[in-house]
Amino acid sequence: GLSQYSSDPRTEWDLSTYSTRDQVLEAVRNLRYKGGNTFTGLALTHVLEQNLKHDAGARLEAVKLVILLTDGKSQDDASLAAQSLKNLGIEIFAIGVKNADEAELKQVASEPLELTVYNVLDFPLLSSLVGRLTRVLCARIKEKSNKENAGSTVKDIPVNTGPQLSPTDLKISAVTAKSMHLTWSPPPRPPKKYRIVYYPSKGGIPKEVILDGAVSSLRLSNLTSHTEYLVSVFPIYDTVVGDGLRGVTSTLPLSSPRSLRVSELSHNSIRLSWKAAQGATQYLVLCSAAPDGAED
């Protein structure tokens, strides 16, 4: 399976989409590169929530590996999302290119780091990793499969986290030009933390807030006026990320001054008056002379 990410993760194909090597290689050849930001934590959460579920082709008995390929430092918290995967027995291999942060790669990757962390200076050099990485991946799958067959406990991702782990009833209220208030009903089993991600629907840098699991409301501020926002609330447990809540709403436009009046005209002056715009701290007044007149 493969997902690409920038600000928002996108599943290209699931584990169950293709059944032969040639089909996968053809899909790779037809893949269109997704440029943009580097929100690795959001991408890892997407993989756990969407790509490693039974409905997407994940088999309970199969060893599960995630290979992260990134060319930059994450703009959100990647280590928390990575730990959720590792707590479930999912091994993460981290491959950095160009501007990747090696310290972050080591935080995200599973132990032993000498087998799971790779870093190269440019994309063409990735070809030098293929042989070694293939051998390591196959060896890890074989080793973990042998442990499972020998009776060792292997943690499985729940097929469905269910209502016990998922918040409900997201409400967005008190919307202004610059803020909004979120509330939701917590799941029966309170999470360790909540991860709230919000960003403009027409493109923009996602922002995130981490809340204690006992809190079930949040005021988002410093928003852009007259803009549609996508909001997601993810419950995070020690060993799993519950199903997220999602909502969409638009901030209000900024209020405008009204009822412009002109008075007290003289040969070189005009008095203007208007009804105030709510929340305005200053006004910019522009005056243009008629064509062929004086300067503005």
Phi and psi restraints in degrees (value plus and minus 20) as a CYANA .aco file:
   2 LEU   PHI    -167.2  -127.2
   2 LEU   PSI     115.5   155.5
   3 SER   PHI    -148.0  -108.0
   3 SER   PSI     123.6   163.6
   4 GLN   PHI    -128.3   -88.3
   4 GLN   PSI     136.8   176.8
   5 TYR   PHI    -169.2  -129.2
   5 TYR   PSI     134.7   174.7
   6 SER   PHI    -164.5  -124.5
   6 SER   PSI    -122.3   -82.3
   7 SER   PHI     -95.7   -55.7
   7 SER   PSI     -60.2   -20.2
   8 ASP   PHI    -144.9  -104.9
   8 ASP   PSI     110.6   150.6
   9 PRO   PHI     -91.6   -51.6
   9 PRO   PSI     130.6   170.6
  10 ARG   PHI    -159.6  -119.6
  10 ARG   PSI     101.4   141.4
  11 THR   PHI     -94.7   -54.7
  11 THR   PSI     103.4   143.4
  12 GLU   PHI    -106.4   -66.4
  12 GLU   PSI     -64.4   -24.4
  13 TRP   PHI    -177.8  -137.8
  13 TRP   PSI     129.3   169.3
  14 ASP   PHI    -106.9   -66.9
  14 ASP   PSI     152.9   192.9
  15 LEU   PHI     -80.8   -40.8
  15 LEU   PSI     -48.8    -8.8
  16 SER   PHI    -118.4   -78.4
  16 SER   PSI     -15.9    24.1
  17 THR   PHI     -90.5   -50.5
  17 THR   PSI     -64.7   -24.7
  18 TYR   PHI    -138.1   -98.1
  18 TYR   PSI     130.0   170.0
  19 SER   PHI    -140.9  -100.9
  19 SER   PSI     -22.2    17.8
  20 THR   PHI    -150.4  -110.4
  20 THR   PSI     138.5   178.5
  21 ARG   PHI     -81.1   -41.1
  21 ARG   PSI     -63.2   -23.2
  22 ASP   PHI     -82.2   -42.2
  22 ASP   PSI     -57.8   -17.8
  23 GLN   PHI     -84.1   -44.1
  23 GLN   PSI     -61.2   -21.2
  24 VAL   PHI     -85.9   -45.9
  24 VAL   PSI     -64.2   -24.2
  25 LEU   PHI     -83.0   -43.0
  25 LEU   PSI     -58.5   -18.5
  26 GLU   PHI     -85.1   -45.1
  26 GLU   PSI     -59.1   -19.1
  27 ALA   PHI     -83.6   -43.6
  27 ALA   PSI     -59.6   -19.6
  28 VAL   PHI     -83.3   -43.3
  28 VAL   PSI     -62.6   -22.6
  29 ARG   PHI     -82.6   -42.6
  29 ARG   PSI     -51.9   -11.9
  30 ASN   PHI    -111.1   -71.1
  30 ASN   PSI     -16.5    23.5
  31 LEU   PHI     -90.1   -50.1
  31 LEU   PSI     114.8   154.8
  32 ARG   PHI    -122.1   -82.1
  32 ARG   PSI     108.0   148.0
  33 TYR   PHI     -86.0   -46.0
  33 TYR   PSI     116.1   156.1
  34 LYS   PHI    -127.3   -87.3
  34 LYS   PSI      84.2   124.2
  35 GLY   PHI    -102.5   -62.5
  35 GLY   PSI     152.3   192.3
  36 GLY   PHI     115.7   155.7
  36 GLY   PSI    -170.7  -130.7
  37 ASN   PHI     -99.0   -59.0
  37 ASN   PSI    -194.6  -154.6
  38 THR   PHI    -151.9  -111.9
  38 THR   PSI      61.2   101.2
  39 PHE   PHI    -124.1   -84.1
  39 PHE   PSI      60.5   100.5
  40 THR   PHI     -88.9   -48.9
  40 THR   PSI     -58.2   -18.2
  41 GLY   PHI     -80.8   -40.8
  41 GLY   PSI     -63.6   -23.6
  42 LEU   PHI     -83.2   -43.2
  42 LEU   PSI     -58.0   -18.0
  43 ALA   PHI     -86.6   -46.6
  43 ALA   PSI     -62.8   -22.8
  44 LEU   PHI     -85.8   -45.8
  44 LEU   PSI     -56.9   -16.9
  45 THR   PHI     -83.8   -43.8
  45 THR   PSI     -59.9   -19.9
  46 HIS   PHI     -81.5   -41.5
  46 HIS   PSI     -63.2   -23.2
  47 VAL   PHI     -80.4   -40.4
  47 VAL   PSI     -64.5   -24.5
  48 LEU   PHI     -89.1   -49.1
  48 LEU   PSI     -62.0   -22.0
  49 GLU   PHI     -94.0   -54.0
  49 GLU   PSI     -57.2   -17.2
  50 GLN   PHI    -131.2   -91.2
  50 GLN   PSI     -62.4   -22.4
  51 ASN   PHI    -111.8   -71.8
  51 ASN   PSI     -42.0    -2.0
  52 LEU   PHI    -127.7   -87.7
  52 LEU   PSI       9.8    49.8
  53 LYS   PHI    -121.5   -81.5
  53 LYS   PSI     138.7   178.7
  54 HIS   PHI     -76.5   -36.5
  54 HIS   PSI     -59.9   -19.9
  55 ASP   PHI     -84.0   -44.0
  55 ASP   PSI     -43.2    -3.2
  56 ALA   PHI    -115.1   -75.1
  56 ALA   PSI     -16.4    23.6
  57 GLY   PHI      86.7   126.7
  57 GLY   PSI     -17.4    22.6
  58 ALA   PHI     -93.3   -53.3
  58 ALA   PSI     107.7   147.7
  59 ARG   PHI    -119.2   -79.2
  59 ARG   PSI     115.2   155.2
  60 LEU   PHI     -78.6   -38.6
  60 LEU   PSI     -55.0   -15.0
  61 GLU   PHI    -104.2   -64.2
  61 GLU   PSI     -27.7    12.3
  62 ALA   PHI    -107.0   -67.0
  62 ALA   PSI     123.1   163.1
  63 VAL   PHI     -87.5   -47.5
  63 VAL   PSI     118.4   158.4
  64 LYS   PHI    -136.7   -96.7
  64 LYS   PSI     105.1   145.1
  65 LEU   PHI    -145.2  -105.2
  65 LEU   PSI     123.2   163.2
  66 VAL   PHI    -142.1  -102.1
  66 VAL   PSI     107.8   147.8
  67 ILE   PHI    -129.4   -89.4
  67 ILE   PSI      96.1   136.1
  68 LEU   PHI    -116.5   -76.5
  68 LEU   PSI     104.8   144.8
  69 LEU   PHI    -137.7   -97.7
  69 LEU   PSI      98.4   138.4
  70 THR   PHI    -161.9  -121.9
  70 THR   PSI     127.8   167.8
  71 ASP   PHI    -135.9   -95.9
  71 ASP   PSI       1.4    41.4
  72 GLY   PHI    -179.1  -139.1
  72 GLY   PSI     151.1   191.1
  73 LYS   PHI     -99.8   -59.8
  73 LYS   PSI     117.7   157.7
  74 SER   PHI     -85.5   -45.5
  74 SER   PSI     122.8   162.8
  75 GLN   PHI    -114.3   -74.3
  75 GLN   PSI     -15.4    24.6
  76 ASP   PHI    -158.1  -118.1
  76 ASP   PSI    -194.7  -154.7
  77 ASP   PHI    -102.8   -62.8
  77 ASP   PSI      81.9   121.9
  78 ALA   PHI    -103.3   -63.3
  78 ALA   PSI     -48.4    -8.4
  79 SER   PHI     -88.0   -48.0
  79 SER   PSI     -56.5   -16.5
  80 LEU   PHI     -85.8   -45.8
  80 LEU   PSI     -65.2   -25.2
  81 ALA   PHI     -85.4   -45.4
  81 ALA   PSI     -60.1   -20.1
  82 ALA   PHI     -83.0   -43.0
  82 ALA   PSI     -58.2   -18.2
  83 GLN   PHI     -85.1   -45.1
  83 GLN   PSI     -53.8   -13.8
  84 SER   PHI     -81.6   -41.6
  84 SER   PSI     -60.2   -20.2
  85 LEU   PHI     -87.8   -47.8
  85 LEU   PSI     -65.6   -25.6
  86 LYS   PHI     -85.7   -45.7
  86 LYS   PSI     -52.6   -12.6
  87 ASN   PHI     -83.9   -43.9
  87 ASN   PSI     -42.0    -2.0
  88 LEU   PHI    -112.7   -72.7
  88 LEU   PSI     -12.7    27.3
  89 GLY   PHI      63.8   103.8
  89 GLY   PSI      -8.4    31.6
  90 ILE   PHI    -106.0   -66.0
  90 ILE   PSI     106.8   146.8
  91 GLU   PHI    -107.1   -67.1
  91 GLU   PSI     115.1   155.1
  92 ILE   PHI    -133.9   -93.9
  92 ILE   PSI     107.1   147.1
  93 PHE   PHI    -126.7   -86.7
  93 PHE   PSI     111.0   151.0
  94 ALA   PHI    -136.1   -96.1
  94 ALA   PSI     103.0   143.0
  95 ILE   PHI    -139.9   -99.9
  95 ILE   PSI     100.2   140.2
  96 GLY   PHI    -126.2   -86.2
  96 GLY   PSI     125.4   165.4
  97 VAL   PHI    -150.7  -110.7
  97 VAL   PSI     122.7   162.7
  98 LYS   PHI      34.7    74.7
  98 LYS   PSI    -121.7   -81.7
  99 ASN   PHI    -113.4   -73.4
  99 ASN   PSI      -3.2    36.8
 100 ALA   PHI     -84.5   -44.5
 100 ALA   PSI     128.5   168.5
 101 ASP   PHI    -112.7   -72.7
 101 ASP   PSI      90.4   130.4
 102 GLU   PHI     -84.0   -44.0
 102 GLU   PSI     -55.6   -15.6
 103 ALA   PHI     -82.6   -42.6
 103 ALA   PSI     -59.0   -19.0
 104 GLU   PHI     -88.8   -48.8
 104 GLU   PSI     -59.2   -19.2
 105 LEU   PHI     -77.5   -37.5
 105 LEU   PSI     -60.9   -20.9
 106 LYS   PHI     -90.2   -50.2
 106 LYS   PSI     -51.1   -11.1
 107 GLN   PHI     -88.4   -48.4
 107 GLN   PSI     -58.1   -18.1
 108 VAL   PHI     -98.0   -58.0
 108 VAL   PSI     -58.6   -18.6
 109 ALA   PHI     -93.4   -53.4
 109 ALA   PSI     138.3   178.3
 110 SER   PHI    -101.4   -61.4
 110 SER   PSI     141.8   181.8
 111 GLU   PHI    -100.7   -60.7
 111 GLU   PSI     132.3   172.3
 112 PRO   PHI    -100.3   -60.3
 112 PRO   PSI     114.2   154.2
 113 LEU   PHI     -84.3   -44.3
 113 LEU   PSI     -45.0    -5.0
 114 GLU   PHI     -88.0   -48.0
 114 GLU   PSI     -35.9     4.1
 115 LEU   PHI    -124.2   -84.2
 115 LEU   PSI     -37.3     2.7
 116 THR   PHI    -136.4   -96.4
 116 THR   PSI     -25.1    14.9
 117 VAL   PHI    -138.6   -98.6
 117 VAL   PSI     109.4   149.4
 118 TYR   PHI    -156.5  -116.5
 118 TYR   PSI     128.2   168.2
 119 ASN   PHI    -169.3  -129.3
 119 ASN   PSI     107.4   147.4
 120 VAL   PHI    -148.9  -108.9
 120 VAL   PSI     140.9   180.9
 121 LEU   PHI    -100.7   -60.7
 121 LEU   PSI     -44.7    -4.7
 122 ASP   PHI    -175.0  -135.0
 122 ASP   PSI     142.8   182.8
 123 PHE   PHI     -79.7   -39.7
 123 PHE   PSI     -62.0   -22.0
 124 PRO   PHI     -77.7   -37.7
 124 PRO   PSI     -46.4    -6.4
 125 LEU   PHI     -94.1   -54.1
 125 LEU   PSI     -30.7     9.3
 126 LEU   PHI     -80.0   -40.0
 126 LEU   PSI     -49.8    -9.8
 127 SER   PHI     -81.2   -41.2
 127 SER   PSI     -46.3    -6.3
 128 SER   PHI     -91.8   -51.8
 128 SER   PSI     -36.2     3.8
 129 LEU   PHI    -110.0   -70.0
 129 LEU   PSI     -37.6     2.4
 130 VAL   PHI     -78.3   -38.3
 130 VAL   PSI     -68.8   -28.8
 131 GLY   PHI     -81.0   -41.0
 131 GLY   PSI     -70.3   -30.3
 132 ARG   PHI     -85.2   -45.2
 132 ARG   PSI     -64.5   -24.5
 133 LEU   PHI     -82.8   -42.8
 133 LEU   PSI     -59.6   -19.6
 134 THR   PHI     -80.2   -40.2
 134 THR   PSI     -65.4   -25.4
 135 ARG   PHI     -83.1   -43.1
 135 ARG   PSI     -62.4   -22.4
 136 VAL   PHI     -85.3   -45.3
 136 VAL   PSI     -65.3   -25.3
 137 LEU   PHI     -81.0   -41.0
 137 LEU   PSI     -66.6   -26.6
 138 CYS   PHI     -83.6   -43.6
 138 CYS   PSI     -58.5   -18.5
 139 ALA   PHI     -86.3   -46.3
 139 ALA   PSI     -59.4   -19.4
 140 ARG   PHI     -87.2   -47.2
 140 ARG   PSI     -59.8   -19.8
 141 ILE   PHI     -82.3   -42.3
 141 ILE   PSI     -65.1   -25.1
 142 LYS   PHI     -83.9   -43.9
 142 LYS   PSI     -62.8   -22.8
 143 GLU   PHI     -83.7   -43.7
 143 GLU   PSI     -65.8   -25.8
 144 LYS   PHI     -88.9   -48.9
 144 LYS   PSI     -55.6   -15.6
 145 SER   PHI     -84.4   -44.4
 145 SER   PSI     -59.9   -19.9
 146 ASN   PHI     -84.8   -44.8
 146 ASN   PSI     -59.5   -19.5
 147 LYS   PHI     -83.3   -43.3
 147 LYS   PSI     -61.4   -21.4
 148 GLU   PHI     -85.2   -45.2
 148 GLU   PSI     -63.6   -23.6
 149 ASN   PHI     -85.6   -45.6
 149 ASN   PSI     -46.6    -6.6
 150 ALA   PHI    -102.0   -62.0
 150 ALA   PSI     -21.3    18.7
 151 GLY   PHI      82.3   122.3
 151 GLY   PSI     -14.3    25.7
 152 SER   PHI     -89.6   -49.6
 152 SER   PSI     132.0   172.0
 153 THR   PHI     -99.0   -59.0
 153 THR   PSI     106.3   146.3
 154 VAL   PHI    -138.9   -98.9
 154 VAL   PSI     104.1   144.1
 155 LYS   PHI     -93.0   -53.0
 155 LYS   PSI     115.8   155.8
 156 ASP   PHI    -130.2   -90.2
 156 ASP   PSI     127.7   167.7
 157 ILE   PHI     -94.2   -54.2
 157 ILE   PSI     109.1   149.1
 158 PRO   PHI     -76.3   -36.3
 158 PRO   PSI     118.9   158.9
 159 VAL   PHI     -80.9   -40.9
 159 VAL   PSI     -58.9   -18.9
 160 ASN   PHI    -166.2  -126.2
 160 ASN   PSI     100.1   140.1
 161 THR   PHI     -84.0   -44.0
 161 THR   PSI     -45.7    -5.7
 162 GLY   PHI      56.3    96.3
 162 GLY   PSI     152.7   192.7
 163 PRO   PHI     -87.0   -47.0
 163 PRO   PSI     -39.6     0.4
 164 GLN   PHI     -81.9   -41.9
 164 GLN   PSI     -47.9    -7.9
 165 LEU   PHI    -133.1   -93.1
 165 LEU   PSI     -14.3    25.7
 166 SER   PHI    -139.4   -99.4
 166 SER   PSI     108.4   148.4
 167 PRO   PHI     -90.0   -50.0
 167 PRO   PSI     144.3   184.3
 168 THR   PHI    -158.5  -118.5
 168 THR   PSI     149.7   189.7
 169 ASP   PHI      39.5    79.5
 169 ASP   PSI      38.8    78.8
 170 LEU   PHI     -91.5   -51.5
 170 LEU   PSI     105.6   145.6
 171 LYS   PHI    -140.9  -100.9
 171 LYS   PSI     115.9   155.9
 172 ILE   PHI    -137.1   -97.1
 172 ILE   PSI     100.3   140.3
 173 SER   PHI    -158.8  -118.8
 173 SER   PSI    -199.7  -159.7
 174 ALA   PHI      28.7    68.7
 174 ALA   PSI      25.6    65.6
 175 VAL   PHI     -98.9   -58.9
 175 VAL   PSI     109.4   149.4
 176 THR   PHI    -145.0  -105.0
 176 THR   PSI    -191.8  -151.8
 177 ALA   PHI     -88.0   -48.0
 177 ALA   PSI     -42.5    -2.5
 178 LYS   PHI    -145.6  -105.6
 178 LYS   PSI     -22.1    17.9
 179 SER   PHI    -173.6  -133.6
 179 SER   PSI     146.2   186.2
 180 MET   PHI    -176.7  -136.7
 180 MET   PSI     139.6   179.6
 181 HIS   PHI    -136.8   -96.8
 181 HIS   PSI     111.3   151.3
 182 LEU   PHI    -130.3   -90.3
 182 LEU   PSI     118.0   158.0
 183 THR   PHI    -159.0  -119.0
 183 THR   PSI     132.0   172.0
 184 TRP   PHI    -172.0  -132.0
 184 TRP   PSI     141.8   181.8
 185 SER   PHI    -112.3   -72.3
 185 SER   PSI     104.0   144.0
 186 PRO   PHI     -88.9   -48.9
 186 PRO   PSI     136.5   176.5
 187 PRO   PHI     -91.7   -51.7
 187 PRO   PSI     142.8   182.8
 188 PRO   PHI     -75.5   -35.5
 188 PRO   PSI     -55.3   -15.3
 189 ARG   PHI    -123.4   -83.4
 189 ARG   PSI      86.3   126.3
 190 PRO   PHI     -80.5   -40.5
 190 PRO   PSI     119.2   159.2
 191 PRO   PHI     -98.0   -58.0
 191 PRO   PSI     149.3   189.3
 192 LYS   PHI     -93.3   -53.3
 192 LYS   PSI     -61.4   -21.4
 193 LYS   PHI    -167.3  -127.3
 193 LYS   PSI     143.8   183.8
 194 TYR   PHI    -135.5   -95.5
 194 TYR   PSI     123.2   163.2
 195 ARG   PHI    -138.6   -98.6
 195 ARG   PSI      94.4   134.4
 196 ILE   PHI    -125.8   -85.8
 196 ILE   PSI     104.2   144.2
 197 VAL   PHI    -139.2   -99.2
 197 VAL   PSI     113.0   153.0
 198 TYR   PHI    -163.2  -123.2
 198 TYR   PSI     123.8   163.8
 199 TYR   PHI    -184.2  -144.2
 199 TYR   PSI     136.6   176.6
 200 PRO   PHI     -83.4   -43.4
 200 PRO   PSI     118.1   158.1
 201 SER   PHI     -88.1   -48.1
 201 SER   PSI     -45.3    -5.3
 202 LYS   PHI    -113.9   -73.9
 202 LYS   PSI      -0.6    39.4
 203 GLY   PHI      87.7   127.7
 203 GLY   PSI     115.7   155.7
 204 GLY   PHI     141.7   181.7
 204 GLY   PSI     146.8   186.8
 205 ILE   PHI     -98.0   -58.0
 205 ILE   PSI     100.9   140.9
 206 PRO   PHI     -84.6   -44.6
 206 PRO   PSI     125.4   165.4
 207 LYS   PHI    -141.2  -101.2
 207 LYS   PSI     135.7   175.7
 208 GLU   PHI    -157.3  -117.3
 208 GLU   PSI     132.8   172.8
 209 VAL   PHI    -151.5  -111.5
 209 VAL   PSI     113.9   153.9
 210 ILE   PHI    -123.9   -83.9
 210 ILE   PSI     105.2   145.2
 211 LEU   PHI    -137.7   -97.7
 211 LEU   PSI     133.2   173.2
 212 ASP   PHI     -84.4   -44.4
 212 ASP   PSI     126.5   166.5
 213 GLY   PHI     -84.8   -44.8
 213 GLY   PSI     -35.3     4.7
 214 ALA   PHI    -102.2   -62.2
 214 ALA   PSI     -29.6    10.4
 215 VAL   PHI    -117.8   -77.8
 215 VAL   PSI     119.1   159.1
 216 SER   PHI    -154.1  -114.1
 216 SER   PSI      13.2    53.2
 217 SER   PHI    -175.3  -135.3
 217 SER   PSI     138.0   178.0
 218 LEU   PHI    -180.3  -140.3
 218 LEU   PSI     119.2   159.2
 219 ARG   PHI    -121.9   -81.9
 219 ARG   PSI     100.8   140.8
 220 LEU   PHI    -111.8   -71.8
 220 LEU   PSI     109.3   149.3
 221 SER   PHI    -149.2  -109.2
 221 SER   PSI     157.2   197.2
 222 ASN   PHI      37.5    77.5
 222 ASN   PSI      18.0    58.0
 223 LEU   PHI    -106.3   -66.3
 223 LEU   PSI     147.3   187.3
 224 THR   PHI    -108.4   -68.4
 224 THR   PSI     116.1   156.1
 225 SER   PHI     -89.9   -49.9
 225 SER   PSI     134.1   174.1
 226 HIS   PHI      32.6    72.6
 226 HIS   PSI      26.8    66.8
 227 THR   PHI    -155.2  -115.2
 227 THR   PSI     116.5   156.5
 228 GLU   PHI    -102.4   -62.4
 228 GLU   PSI     108.4   148.4
 229 TYR   PHI    -134.8   -94.8
 229 TYR   PSI     119.9   159.9
 230 LEU   PHI    -118.4   -78.4
 230 LEU   PSI     113.5   153.5
 231 VAL   PHI    -145.9  -105.9
 231 VAL   PSI     114.7   154.7
 232 SER   PHI    -150.1  -110.1
 232 SER   PSI     119.5   159.5
 233 VAL   PHI    -142.0  -102.0
 233 VAL   PSI      95.0   135.0
 234 PHE   PHI    -129.9   -89.9
 234 PHE   PSI     105.8   145.8
 235 PRO   PHI    -105.5   -65.5
 235 PRO   PSI     111.8   151.8
 236 ILE   PHI    -136.7   -96.7
 236 ILE   PSI     103.6   143.6
 237 TYR   PHI    -129.0   -89.0
 237 TYR   PSI     156.8   196.8
 238 ASP   PHI     -82.8   -42.8
 238 ASP   PSI     -55.0   -15.0
 239 THR   PHI    -143.1  -103.1
 239 THR   PSI     -15.1    24.9
 240 VAL   PHI    -182.2  -142.2
 240 VAL   PSI     135.1   175.1
 241 VAL   PHI    -125.3   -85.3
 241 VAL   PSI     101.2   141.2
 242 GLY   PHI     -91.2   -51.2
 242 GLY   PSI     148.5   188.5
 243 ASP   PHI     -82.6   -42.6
 243 ASP   PSI     117.1   157.1
 244 GLY   PHI    -106.2   -66.2
 244 GLY   PSI     137.1   177.1
 245 LEU   PHI    -117.5   -77.5
 245 LEU   PSI     122.9   162.9
 246 ARG   PHI    -153.0  -113.0
 246 ARG   PSI     124.3   164.3
 247 GLY   PHI    -167.6  -127.6
 247 GLY   PSI     145.5   185.5
 248 VAL   PHI    -163.2  -123.2
 248 VAL   PSI     117.5   157.5
 249 THR   PHI    -178.7  -138.7
 249 THR   PSI     143.7   183.7
 250 SER   PHI    -133.6   -93.6
 250 SER   PSI     118.5   158.5
 251 THR   PHI     -91.5   -51.5
 251 THR   PSI     138.7   178.7
 252 LEU   PHI     -98.4   -58.4
 252 LEU   PSI     134.2   174.2
 253 PRO   PHI     -90.0   -50.0
 253 PRO   PSI     134.9   174.9
 254 LEU   PHI     -85.0   -45.0
 254 LEU   PSI     122.8   162.8
 255 SER   PHI     -92.6   -52.6
 255 SER   PSI     130.4   170.4
 256 SER   PHI    -130.7   -90.7
 256 SER   PSI     133.2   173.2
 257 PRO   PHI     -88.2   -48.2
 257 PRO   PSI     130.5   170.5
 258 ARG   PHI    -152.1  -112.1
 258 ARG   PSI     146.6   186.6
 259 SER   PHI      36.7    76.7
 259 SER   PSI      36.9    76.9
 260 LEU   PHI     -88.9   -48.9
 260 LEU   PSI     108.8   148.8
 261 ARG   PHI    -145.2  -105.2
 261 ARG   PSI     126.0   166.0
 262 VAL   PHI    -135.3   -95.3
 262 VAL   PSI     112.8   152.8
 263 SER   PHI    -171.8  -131.8
 263 SER   PSI     153.2   193.2
 264 GLU   PHI      31.7    71.7
 264 GLU   PSI      34.7    74.7
 265 LEU   PHI     -97.6   -57.6
 265 LEU   PSI     121.1   161.1
 266 SER   PHI    -156.7  -116.7
 266 SER   PSI    -193.0  -153.0
 267 HIS   PHI     -88.3   -48.3
 267 HIS   PSI     -38.3     1.7
 268 ASN   PHI    -162.3  -122.3
 268 ASN   PSI       0.2    40.2
 269 SER   PHI    -171.6  -131.6
 269 SER   PSI     134.7   174.7
 270 ILE   PHI    -160.8  -120.8
 270 ILE   PSI     117.3   157.3
 271 ARG   PHI    -120.9   -80.9
 271 ARG   PSI     110.7   150.7
 272 LEU   PHI    -132.2   -92.2
 272 LEU   PSI     126.5   166.5
 273 SER   PHI    -164.2  -124.2
 273 SER   PSI     132.6   172.6
 274 TRP   PHI    -176.7  -136.7
 274 TRP   PSI     143.8   183.8
 275 LYS   PHI    -101.4   -61.4
 275 LYS   PSI     116.7   156.7
 276 ALA   PHI     -83.7   -43.7
 276 ALA   PSI     130.2   170.2
 277 ALA   PHI    -112.0   -72.0
 277 ALA   PSI     108.4   148.4
 278 GLN   PHI     -80.7   -40.7
 278 GLN   PSI     108.2   148.2
 279 GLY   PHI      67.1   107.1
 279 GLY   PSI     -28.1    11.9
 280 ALA   PHI     -91.0   -51.0
 280 ALA   PSI     116.0   156.0
 281 THR   PHI    -124.0   -84.0
 281 THR   PSI     -39.9     0.1
 282 GLN   PHI    -169.2  -129.2
 282 GLN   PSI     144.4   184.4
 283 TYR   PHI    -147.3  -107.3
 283 TYR   PSI     124.7   164.7
 284 LEU   PHI    -130.1   -90.1
 284 LEU   PSI      99.8   139.8
 285 VAL   PHI    -129.1   -89.1
 285 VAL   PSI     102.3   142.3
 286 LEU   PHI    -130.6   -90.6
 286 LEU   PSI     115.0   155.0
 287 CYS   PHI    -148.9  -108.9
 287 CYS   PSI     100.4   140.4
 288 SER   PHI    -133.1   -93.1
 288 SER   PSI     113.3   153.3
 289 ALA   PHI     -95.9   -55.9
 289 ALA   PSI     140.9   180.9
 290 ALA   PHI     -83.7   -43.7
 290 ALA   PSI     142.7   182.7
 291 PRO   PHI     -73.4   -33.4
 291 PRO   PSI     121.8   161.8
 292 ASP   PHI      46.5    86.5
 292 ASP   PSI      -6.3    33.7
 293 GLY   PHI    -114.0   -74.0
 293 GLY   PSI    -174.3  -134.3
 294 ALA   PHI     -94.6   -54.6
 294 ALA   PSI     154.1   194.1
 295 GLU   PHI     -86.6   -46.6
 295 GLU   PSI     136.4   176.4
